[in-house]
């Protein structure tokens, strides 16, 4: 143990506080917090300057000791009237607070804004826990009522957290503290079975003894009780805008009594609870660590200032009234409150302290940059450290790549072992383990260092699966107001289902509204004639057909002709491809397995499936023509690299076409790093290369000494000749022009084609969906993506400015979408007047010159 760290823990144990620790980098703050947790067996609260740092520290701590740290995020306080709001962060906060009710101590990381925000009292949270297990007795009516009060919404089919459904003896609940929804089966009023189920198939997956249910809202209570409290509060309103304020309060009480939770329920926190609390009140006498106190104070001042401005506007609008604005407290007051607990101020550099420090500790630690993946650089760093008597731990890759890295190091003369539970750091030796920290570090006092890989993912991290896209399986999936298409009568608007009596027989009819006063009633038995409208235009701009006109028949006639023309073209194209013999690539070998094992990230199931589908196509004696769809960042490039590797192993060349020079350069850099351990020559052909360099690449490409070339449409010009091209990968096909695509067909006739796209053009997608082209889809996102927060509100310039400023305070960027080129500069000017002077605003649109 580092001597200063051990002494700091001993001083804390004796009750001295506050203490200061200087020379502690961010990753070493995490190490020190973990040491305090382990030695003192007390909860630890780390206050960080922003959300990113809080999450980074929590991830670092959990990498070293799983499930020992949790990030408590700040929530967007919705005080203004909002129609719909995302609550993922609120659910995350509630899960953290519930974890704190357990006896085992943990570390909580939170940004300054999060510790300033009041929330529900810990006694209210504990009192709201519901546990349902086998053998328990359940009153369904009482349970439904309680779930509604806790913020859950009753639905027909459970698909997302905070929903529940009841059907006879079955109860489905998606508790916000559970990773999957649960199905409870009753025998009379006794719980017979409890099991988790899949939201996509609605089928059970595994049984469990019971589930826990926690509130889905921080402001929750009996709705009638909350309505009465609001009415009592309203009666005490005095002064200006009294009628307006009472009117707004009355609207919300009416919503509550009708079973609807107002979108701005947050503003009733001081009304719902007599004494709201802070996150620190949910922790049993924690040790409080301020990570860079002055930075926290600076960030907190900006947050508190903006909050007060927002509240001022809402008070003037009558949306708030004095006594309801106390959701956020100033940081100095919160810090003073936290100083009643043991406090440690941790800073990278010595600074003036806002508190009377009892003792200062100076740490001699050095932060090191993460390893970028190049073995030569890693081995040079290791040799420098071991020659100075350091023992080194390398965190890199996953379980499958660790033996490969170890073999590479041993072959280069470095003494290394794979780390296990009994491993001890020894001078001059290297220990390898999986995982990744935000940075590495050196501890000169004890001659120890840790090197971490920049992008490696720990195999311990939980893989999150994205649900497959919801398909429309029945008319129940279409809601009133949706556009629909009747096969015989065209586009209309669905108005619901009505019961009509005809010839003494009552039946259900689908009601479709057409242009003018035309209405069509379709028997549900003819449901197959009606489908959802899937045109490309915005629904508001779609023209409804008239029942009495022939415009729908004309439209169908034009479509038929276009389809015939396209079909003739496609038949000719694909007949030519089918007649052209393709190259049958060899099955996978050890080199292919080695290449794939060196991938630092853990593949998603979709990536593995798509890779296998492409390989199977490549091994057939006909040219492959496959479309690979997947969102940005879902791993299409890695799948393409694996196909390229298979191609090059058989002595064939591979060409990767991209629409821009910047993207070509990025792919080139990725390929150089990905293929560095294998004897393949990779080149770039774009405007980033001089004429002389391009000429040299073309010469070697024709001679066969270049295995892979990455470039723009320069690749399909007449002077580009391959010795033996086997695979062409086209990235983002929709961004190439028609002429370029025609050149592709000529240049790459008879070879395997793989097209990558996040947003394929309708024609390409139609060909894939109709089976003319093969298609693979990556729907599963990478691990640990932050949830998207969505708010649906009427246009409100003040709310827009608040949202932008909140994102800028976080250190992020904002993409503001505007719908008219003619007035886009005026919109930017209006924003510039409302935002601080240091906010830089750029305008971009489709009519700008190419150079711009």
N, C-alpha and C positions, 0 to 999 in steps of 0.2 A: 504494500500500500504506500502511496505517496505520503511523505511525512507531514506536509502541510495539510493534506486532506484528512489524514487521521487525527491531527490536532484540532482541526475545525470541528470534526464530529464530536470529539471529547468535550470541547468548550460548549457546544450546543447541548450536549447531554447534561452539563452542569447548570444549564439555565441561563447562560449569558446571551444577551441579545440587545440591539442588533449587531451583527458581524458584517464585515466586508471582505470580499475576496477579489483581488485584482490579478490581471493576467490570465483570465479564464476565457478561452474562446467558446463559441457556441456549442461545439460537440463536447468540450470538456465540462461545460455547465451540465449537460445531460449526464455525464459520468459521475459528477459530484452529487447531483440529485439522487441518482441511483444508489450511491454509497450511503447517503443520509437515510434513504428508505430502508435499505438492508440493515444498517447498523442500529438505527433508532426505532425501527418498526412503527413509524408514524406516517400519516398522510403527508404528502408534500404538494404544495400549490406553487407552480412556477408561473409568474406573471411576465409575459413577453410583450414586445412592442407591437406586433401585428399577428394576424392569423397564420400567415405562412411560416413564421418562426415557431409559433406554438405547435403547428402540425409537424414541422421538421423535427423539433425536439422530442415530441411524443413518439415519432417513428424511430428516431435514434435509440431512445430508451427501450422501446419494444423489440428492437433488433437485438439488443443485448440481453434483455430479460422479457420474454413474451408476456403480454397481457398485464404488464406492470404500470402502464401509463395510458392515459386517455386525454384526447384533446377536447376541450370544452369550447365550442365556437360561440362567437357573438351572433345574435339574431338580428335580422332587420326588423326594427320596431314599426309595426304597421298601425299608425295612429289615425291616418286619413282613411276615408271611406273607400274600400277596395272590394271589387266583386269576387276575386279569386286570388288565392295566395298559396305558394308552395311552402310546405312545412318540414322539409327534410332536415334542415339544421335544428329546428325546434325539437324534432324527434331525437336527434343526436344528443342534444342537451339533456333531454329527459332520461335517455339511456345512461348518460354519465351520472346524473343525480341519483338514479336508482342503484347504480353500481356502488355509490358512496354509502348506501344504507347497509352494505355488507361489512363484516368486521375486518376482513383482510385489507390492510392499508395499501394505497396506490398513489401514483403521481398524477396530478391533473395539470395539464398545460393550458393556459388561457391567455388571450391577448388582453391588453389593457381595457378595451371596450367591453369585453365579456365580463370582467370582474366588476365593472362599473354598473352593469345592468342588474336590476332587481328581478327576482323570479318568485315562484310560489314558495311558501314555507315548507321546510322539510317534514314537519308534522302532517301537513296536508297531503304531501306526496305519499308518505308512509301509510296514511289512512286510506288512500285510494287504491292500494295494491289489491288485485284480484288474482287468486290462484285457483285453477280448476284442474282436478285430477280424477283418475278413475275411482269410482265408488262415491264421489261427492254427489250431493243432492243439489239440483239446479232448478230454480224457478225462472223459466224463460222470459216471462213478462218483466220481472224485476231485473234480470240480467240485461235485457235489451234497454231498459230505462237507464240503468247505471252506465252502460257503454255509451249511450248518447250523451249523458252528462259529462263523461270523460273525454268527449271530443271525437268519438268514433261515428262513422256514418253508415247507416243501414242501406244495403244494396241488394240486388238480385244475385250477383256473382262477385265474389271477393277476388280482386286482382292486385291491389296495392295496400301498403300499411294503413292502419287507422280505418279499416272497413270491417263490417261484419254482415253476415246473412243468416237467416233462420228459415228452415224449410222442414216443417214437421218435426221429426226427432233429430234432425241434423242442425248443428250450429257451426258455422265457419267464422273464424276470427283471425284477423291478421294483426296481432299485437305489435306495437312499434318497438318492443324489446325482443322480439323473436326474429330469426333470420328467414322464416317461412311461415305461411299461414297454417293454422291448425283446424282440423275437423273434429268436432265432438259429437259422438253418437250417444243418444239417450235411450235408456230402457225405462219407460215411464218418465220419472223425473230424476233418475239416477244415471250418472255418467258411466256408460258401458266401455267405450273406447275413446282414446285421444290419439290422433295421428296427424303428421304434417302432410300437406298435399302440394302439388304443382299447380301454379296459377294458370299455366297454359293449357294443360290437359284436364285440370280439375280432378286428377286421380291421386289417391294416397301414395306417399313415398316411403314413410317410415313411422312406426309407432313410437309413442312417448308416454311417460307416466303422467305428465300433466304440463300445463303451460302457465306462464305468468302474464298478466295484463296490467299495463301501466297507463296513465293518462296520455292522450295524444295531443293535449294542449297544456301550456303552462298556466293559462287562465281557464280554469274549469271549476264548476260546482253545479249544484242543482239549478237548472235554468230558471225555474220559477223563483227560487231564492235570489238568484242574480238579478232577475227582473225587478223584484221587490227592492233590492238594494239600490239599483239604478233609480227607481222611482223615488226612493227616500232621498238619494243624493240630489235628484232633480228638484225636489221641493225646497232644497236649501239654496238653489241658485239665485243670485241677486245681481243687480247692476245692469250694464249694457248687454244688448242682444239676448236678454233672458228668454224671450219667446222662441228665438231661433235655436238656442241651446236646448231648451226643453223639447222642442220639436224633433231635433236630431236624436236626443236620448230616447224619446218615445218611439221613434222608428226602430231603434235597436231592441227595445223591450218587446215590441210587436214581433220582431224576427225571432227572438229567443222563445217567446211563448208559442210560436208556430213551429218550433223545432229546428230553426235555422241558426247556425253560428255566424254572427257578423264577421266580415273579413277583417275588420279592425278591432277584434276582441281584445287585443293587447292593451288598449287604452283603459280597459276596465280592471286591470291588475290591482290598483289601489282600492277599488270598490269591492272586488271579489274577496280580497284577503285583508284582514285588519292590519297585519304587519308583514308585508312582502320581505323577502330575504335576498341575500347575495349568495353566489356559489360557495364562498368561504363558510357561510353559515351551515352548509350541508356537510362540512368536513369537521371531523372530531379533532379539535386543537391541532391544526396542521403546522408544519414548518413552511414558512413562506419565503420563496426565493424571487427576488426581483432581478430579471435578466436585463441588464442595461437600464437602470432606473430612469436616467435622464431622457433616454429615447422613448421609454414608455410614457413619461410625463408629457413629452412633446406631442406624441400621437394622440394621447388622451385629451389634451387641450383642444386639438382640432375637432375631435369627435364631439366633445361636450359643447363647443361653440356652435357647431352645425346643428346639434340636437336642440339647443336653445332657440336658434333661428327658426327651425321647423315648428317647434312648439308655439313660438310667438305668432307665426302665420295661422296655425290651427286655432289658437285662442281667438284671433281676430275673425276667423271664419265661423266661429261658434261650434267647431267640431270638438274642441276641448274646453274644459272649464277648470279654473284654479282648484287644485286638489287632485286632479287626475293626471298631472304632468310628471309626477315623481317616479318615472321609470328608470332614469339614469341618474347616478350620483357623480359628483366631481371626483377626479382621481386623487387629489390630495386628501380629501375626506375619507375615501376608501383606503388609501395607504395608511392613514392614521388609525383607522379601524383595524387593519391587518397587523399593525405594529404591536397589538396586544398579544400576538402569537410570536414564537421565535422567528426572527427575520434574518436572512442573509442577502446582502447586496452583491451580486456577481457582475463584474465588469471586465471587459477586455483590457482597458487601460484605467489607471488610477484617476478618479474624478472627485470633485468636492461632493460630500455626502449631504443629503437632505435630513439625515437622522443622526443623533449623537452615537457614533460608532464605539462599541466597547472594545473591539479588537480588529486589527487589519491583518489579513493573510495574503502573502504574495506568492503566486504560482509561476513557476518557470515551465511553461508548456508551449509547444509550437504546433500550429495547425498546418496540415499538409494538403495539397491539392489532390482531388480524386484521380485515380488511375483511369486514363481514357480508353484502355483496351489494347494498346500496343505492347507486345511482350518485351521488346527491346528496352523500352522506356522503364517498364516495371522492373526488369532484371537489373538495370543500371541503378535505379533507386535502392533496390534491395542490397546490392553489393556495397554501395556507399554507406548504408546503415550498418550492415554486419561487419564491415571493416573497422567501424568505430565502436564495435562491441555491443551493438544493439541486438536484442531479440525482436523479431518482426512477426506480426500477425497480418495476413493478407485476407481481406474479405472480398470475395469475387465469385461471380457466376452462380451456378446452381449445383445441386447434387451430381448431375450428369456431367458438368464441365470441370468439376474440381479435379478428378483424376487426370484429365487431359492437361490442365495447367500444371499439375504436380509433375507429370512426366516431362513436359517441356522444360521445366526448371531443372530437374535432375539431369536431363541430357545436356544442359548448359552449365553443369557443375555447381548448382546451388543446393545446399542441404535443406530439404523441406519435408514436412510430414503433414498429413491431413489431420486436422484438429479433432479431438474427442473430449469427453468429459474429464479425462484424467490428464490431459495435456498441460504442460507447464512451459512458460516462456523461458527459453534458454538463449544466452548470448551467442550470437553468430548463427543461429538457426531460424528457419521460417516455418510458421504454422499457417496452414490454409483452412479457411472455413467459408461457408456460404454467407450471403447477406450483403448489406450496403448501408453505410452511414452517410450523413450529409458531407462529411469530410474526414480525412485521416488526421493523425496527430502524433507528435513525439513527446515523450516524457524523459528529458535528459537525466533527471535525478535517479531514476530506476533503470535507465538504459532500455527502454521499451518503446516500440513504435507500432502504429497500425496504419496500413495502407488499404483504402477502400476503393472499389470500382465505382465509376460514376453512374452507370446505368444498371448495374446488376440488381436483380430482384431476389429477395430471400425466398427460398422454397417454403418458408414457414408462413408467408403471407397468404391470406385467404383469397381464393380465386372467386371473383364475382361474375355471375353469368347474366347476360342480357336476355330478357324474355324475347322469344320470337315475335315478329310483328303480328299484331292482331288482324286476323282476316275476317271479312264479313261472311258469316256462315248462314245467316237467316235474316228475315226482314226485321227481326228484333234488334239487329245491329244498326238499323237506320232510324234516326230520330226525326221528329217533326221539323220540317223546314229544309231537310236535305234535298238536293237535286237527285232525281232518279230518271231512268230512261225506260220507256215502254217500247218493246221491240217493234210494235206496229204504229205507235203514235208519237214517239220521240220524247224530247226532254220536258219534264214537268217538275213540280215541287211536291214532295211527299207531305200530306196533311194529316196523316194518322190512319187509324183503322176504325171504321164505323159499322154498326149493325144496321142492316137494311132488310125490310120485309118485302119480298117479291113473290106474288102468287101464293101468299099464305105461308111462305117459308122464310125464316129469318136466318141470314148468313152474315159472316164478316166480310167486309169489302175494304180493299186498300184504296184510299182516297188520294188522287193526284190532281193538283191544280195546274192548269195550263194557262197560256196567255189569254188576256181578256177575262171573261167570266166562265171560261170552259173548265169543267171538272169531269174527271173520269173515275168511275168506280170499277175496280178490278176485283173479282172474287179471289179470296186467298188461295183457292185451288189452282189459280193461274199465276201464282207467284213467280214461276219460272220465266214469265215474260217481262218481269220488272227487275232492273239491276241498278246499282248505285252509279251516278254520273262520275266518270273518272277523267274528264277532259282536262286539258292543261290550263285553261283560263281560270281567273278568279271567279268564284261562284256569283259574286255580285254583278259581274259583267256578262253572265251567260244569258242568252236570249231564250225564253221559253217558246216552245212550238205552239201552234194553234191546231186544235183538233180538226177543224174544217178545211185546212189548207193542205197543199201537197208538198210543202217545203221539206218535211221529214223524208219523204220519198226521194226528192231531189238530192238531199244530203247523203242518203244511203247509196244513191246511184253514183255520185261522185266518189264516195268512199270505195265502192266496189271497183270502179275503174282504177283508182289509185292503187288498190290492193293487187289488181291484175297486173298493172305495170310493174309494181315492186316484185310481185311473185315471178314474173317473166325474167326480170333482171337477176333475182336471187337464184332461180332455177339454173340459168346459164352459168352464173358464178360458181355455185356449189356443185353443179355437174362437172365443171372443169376441175374443181378441187378434188372431187371424188375420183375422177379419172387419173389424176396425177398421183403417182405412187409417193408415199411419204417414207421417212426414215423411221425405223423401229428402234427406239433407244433401248439400251440395256437395262435390266432390272437393277435395283439398288445394290451397292457393294459397301465394303468397309469404309472407303473414302467418303461416300455419301453420308453414311452414319456419323462419321467423325465430324464432317462439316456441320451437320445439323445439330450435333451435340454441343458444338462451340457457340451456339446461339445463347447469349447471356440472359435473355428474358425467357420466362416460361410461356410456351405456346398456349394459345386458347384451343379448345376443342375444335372450333371452326377452322382455325388455321391448319391444324393437322388434317382435318377432313378434306379441305380444299387442296392442300398439297398432294394428298393421295389421289384425288380425282384427276389432277393435272398430270401426275406421273403415269397414271394408268393410260391416259390419252397419248402421252408421249411414247409409250411402249407399243402402241398400235401401228400397223404399217400404212396408215392413212394420215394426211396432214391434220394436226389439231387446230381447232378454231374455238377457243374457249374465252368466255367473258368472266372476269373475277371482280365481283362487286363487294364493296365494303367501305364504311365511313372512313374519314381521314383519321389516321393514327391507329387503325385497327389491325395493321400488320400485313398489308398486301405486298409491300416491297420484299419482305422476308420470304413470302411464298414464291414470289417471282425469282428471287436469288437462288432458291433451292431448285427450281426448274432450270435456271441457267447453269447451275453447277452440274446437274445431270446431263445437260447438253454438252458442256465442255469436257466432261469426263470421257465422252465417246469421240473426242477429237473434233467436234463441230464448233463453229463459232456462234456467238450470241450477240444480237443487236437489241439495245434498249432505246426506244424512241420516246422523247418527252417534248412537251410543247414550248418550253422556255429555256433559255440559257442558264438561268439561275437554278431551275430544277435539275437540269443536266449536271451542273456542278455539284449540287447536293447529293444526287444519286452516285456520282463518281466518287465523292469522298466516302460515302457509306460503303460502296463496293470495295474500295481499296482496303478499308479496315476489315470488312467482313471476310474477304478472300486472302488476307495477308499470310496465312499459314500454308497456302497451296500454290503450286507452280503455274499460275495463270497470269497472263499479261492483259491488263485492263487499260483502255485508253478512252479519252474524251474527244469528241468532234463537235465543236460549236464555235461561236464567235469569241469565246474565251481563249481560243487557240490562235496563234498567228498563222499567216499563210504558209510559212515554212513548216511549222509544226503540223498543220493539217496535211500538207503534202507528204510528210514523213509517215503520218498515221495511215494515210490512204495506201501508200506503198507497202507498208508492213501488213495491212489488212488484206491486200490482194495476195501477198506472199504467204499468208497464214500464220504469221508470227504474232498476231494480235488475237486473243481468244474472245474478249468481250469488248464491244465498243458502245459507249453511251453518248447519245447526241440528240440534237433537235432535227427538224426536217432536212438539215444538211445531209443526213444519212441516206436520203432517198434521191439525191441528185445523181445525174448520169455518170459522174466520174467516180462514184463509190462502187467498188467491186470487192466482193468477198471471195475467198478461196473455197470455203465450204460452210455456208450459213445453215444452221440447224434450227434456230429458234429466234423469233422476233417478238419482243415484248413492247406493247404500245401503252404508255401511261397517259391516262386522261384523254381518250380518243376524241371526246366531244370538243376539245379545244383545238383540234386540227381542222383545217379547211377541207372542202370537198376535193379540190385538186390534189392536195397532199394524200388524201385517202386513196384516190385512184392510183397514185404513184406507189403507195404501199402494196396494193394488189398486184401491180406489175412487178415490183422489185422482189416481193416475197412469195411469189406463186410457188406452191408445192412444199412450203416449209411450215413448221408448227408456229401458230400464232396464239399469243396470250394477250388479251386486252384487259387493262386495269382501269377501274373507274369507280369513283364515289357517287357520281351522278351521270349514269349513261344516258345518251340521247334517246328519245322515244323510239326511233327506228331500231337502234341497237338493242334496246331492252325488249322491244316487241319480237325481234328475231330470236332472242334468247328465251323469252317466255313461251314462244310458240314452238320451241324445239328445233328451230333451224340452226341456231348456234347453241353450243353447250354453255351452261352457266354455273359458276360456283359463287356462293354468297358467304361473306364473313359478317355475321350479325352480332358476335360476342365482343364486347369492348375490352380493352386492357384493364388490368386490375386497378382498384383504388381511384377511380375517377370521381371527382367531386360532383355532387348532385347539382343539376341546373335549377335555379330558383326562378319561378315564373309568377308574374303578377298581371292580372287583367284589370285595367282601370280605364275610365274615361280619360281623354286627352287632357293632361294637366301639366302645364309648363313647370310649375313648382316641383311636382313629383319627379319629372324628368331630370331637373337640375339636381335634386337630392340624390337620385340614383347614380348620376354621373359622378358627383362629388364623393359619394361613398366608395365607388370603385377606384377613383383616383387616390383616395386616402389609403386604400389597400395596396397601392402601388401597381395597379393594373391599367389596362387600356380599355377604351370604349368604342364600340362600333355602332354608330347611329345611322339607321337606315331611313332614307327619305325618298318620296315617290315622284318628285318632279325635278327634272334637270333645270328647267327654266328658273326656278326659285330656290334652288339648293344653296346658292351663295347667301341669299337673304336669311335662310334658316340657320346657316352657320354663323352669320353676323348676330342674329338674335341670341344664339347660345353664348357667343363670346361676351356679350354685354352682361349676361347673367352669371357667368362663371368667373373665377379669379383670373387675374391678368396673366399668371404664369401657366395657364392651361393652353397647350398648343393644339390648334384645330386644323386639320387638313381636309380638303374636299376632293372627292374622286367620283367620276361617273363615266358612263360608256361613250360619251361624245367628246372626251378629251383627246388631244393629239397624242400620237403614239409615244413621242419622246417624254411627254408629261406622265 
